[in-house]
Amino acid sequence: MATRDHFDHLVEETLASLPASLQPYLDRVAITVEDWPDPAELDEMGVPPDETLYGLQRGPTLGYDGSLMAPPVIVIYRGPILADYTADADIRREVRTTVLHEIGHFFGLTEADLDRLGLA
């Protein structure tokens, strides 16, 4: 099982691997790791209780100017990923896929777009 530090490192590793041209767009995006999604928040968002969520992009997408809205946040959920994957290679792959998936949402991509890119 991946320790919290190791899991955080996998997220950081994925972010560091992004092209430098994308980095300025992500400067104002808080990217965090939480253990599990908050059931009340998921209910409020209309996420079915039986759906497994590995990550979530909250707040505005690209084009956010900082006015009147909370800043964009990307959350990666450690618990569900570790519950579904045990091998380090599988955890590493899913963390990367999830981080890229949520960044894709920040850039305005839909689930269909992400599916076409192999990030669903």
C-alpha positions as CSV (number, residue, x, y, z in Angstrom):
1,M,0.0,0.0,0.0
2,A,1.3,3.4,-0.9
3,T,2.1,5.7,2.0
4,R,0.7,9.2,2.0
5,D,4.2,10.6,1.2
6,H,4.6,8.1,-1.7
7,F,1.1,8.9,-3.0
8,D,1.8,12.7,-2.8
9,H,5.0,12.1,-4.7
10,L,3.2,10.3,-7.5
11,V,0.9,13.3,-7.9
12,E,3.9,15.7,-7.8
13,E,5.7,13.5,-10.3
14,T,2.8,13.7,-12.7
15,L,2.6,17.5,-12.4
16,A,6.3,17.8,-13.0
17,S,6.0,15.8,-16.2
18,L,3.6,18.2,-17.8
19,P,4.9,20.4,-20.6
20,A,6.3,23.7,-19.4
21,S,3.8,25.5,-21.6
22,L,0.9,24.3,-19.4
23,Q,2.5,25.2,-16.1
24,P,1.5,28.9,-16.1
25,Y,-2.2,27.9,-16.5
26,L,-2.0,25.8,-13.4
27,D,-0.3,28.3,-11.2
28,R,-3.6,29.4,-9.6
29,V,-5.1,25.9,-9.3
30,A,-4.8,24.3,-5.9
31,I,-4.0,20.6,-6.5
32,T,-4.5,18.6,-3.3
33,V,-4.8,15.0,-2.1
34,E,-7.6,14.0,0.3
35,D,-8.2,10.5,1.7
36,W,-11.9,10.2,0.7
37,P,-14.6,12.3,-1.0
38,D,-17.1,14.0,1.4
39,P,-20.4,12.1,1.0
40,A,-22.4,15.3,1.6
41,E,-20.5,17.2,-1.1
42,L,-21.0,14.3,-3.5
43,D,-24.7,14.2,-2.7
44,E,-25.0,17.9,-3.3
45,M,-23.3,17.5,-6.7
46,G,-25.6,14.7,-7.6
47,V,-23.0,12.0,-7.7
48,P,-24.6,8.6,-7.2
49,P,-23.5,6.9,-3.9
50,D,-22.3,3.8,-5.7
51,E,-20.0,5.8,-8.1
52,T,-16.3,5.6,-7.3
53,L,-14.6,8.9,-7.6
54,Y,-10.8,9.1,-7.8
55,G,-10.6,12.9,-8.4
56,L,-12.6,16.1,-8.7
57,Q,-12.2,19.4,-10.3
58,R,-14.0,22.1,-8.4
59,G,-14.6,25.7,-9.2
60,P,-14.0,27.6,-12.4
61,T,-12.2,26.3,-15.4
62,L,-9.5,28.0,-17.5
63,G,-10.3,31.6,-18.0
64,Y,-10.9,32.2,-14.3
65,D,-10.0,35.8,-13.5
66,G,-10.1,35.5,-9.7
67,S,-13.2,37.7,-9.3
68,L,-16.3,36.7,-7.3
69,M,-15.4,32.9,-7.3
70,A,-13.4,30.6,-5.3
71,P,-10.2,29.6,-7.0
72,P,-10.1,26.3,-9.0
73,V,-9.2,23.2,-7.0
74,I,-8.3,19.7,-8.2
75,V,-8.6,17.0,-5.5
76,I,-7.2,13.5,-5.9
77,Y,-8.7,11.0,-3.6
78,R,-6.2,8.5,-2.2
79,G,-8.6,6.1,-0.5
80,P,-10.6,5.0,-3.5
81,I,-7.5,4.5,-5.7
82,L,-5.8,2.4,-3.0
83,A,-9.0,0.4,-2.4
84,D,-9.1,-0.5,-6.1
85,Y,-5.3,-1.0,-6.8
86,T,-2.6,-2.7,-4.9
87,A,0.4,-3.0,-7.2
88,D,2.6,0.1,-7.3
89,A,2.6,0.2,-11.1
90,D,-1.2,0.2,-11.1
91,I,-1.4,2.9,-8.4
92,R,1.1,5.0,-10.3
93,R,-0.8,4.6,-13.6
94,E,-4.2,5.5,-12.0
95,V,-2.8,8.5,-10.2
96,R,-1.3,9.8,-13.4
97,T,-4.6,9.1,-15.3
98,T,-6.7,10.8,-12.6
99,V,-4.5,13.9,-12.3
100,L,-4.5,14.3,-16.1
101,H,-8.3,13.7,-16.2
102,E,-9.0,16.4,-13.7
103,I,-6.6,18.9,-15.4
104,G,-8.4,18.1,-18.6
105,H,-11.6,19.2,-16.9
106,F,-9.9,22.4,-15.8
107,F,-9.0,23.0,-19.4
108,G,-12.7,22.5,-20.4
109,L,-12.6,19.0,-21.7
110,T,-15.8,16.9,-21.3
111,E,-16.0,13.2,-20.3
112,A,-16.3,12.3,-23.9
113,D,-13.2,14.3,-24.8
114,L,-11.2,12.6,-22.0
115,D,-12.5,9.2,-23.1
116,R,-11.2,9.8,-26.6
117,L,-7.8,10.7,-25.1
118,G,-7.7,7.5,-23.0
119,L,-8.2,9.5,-19.7
120,A,-11.6,8.3,-18.7
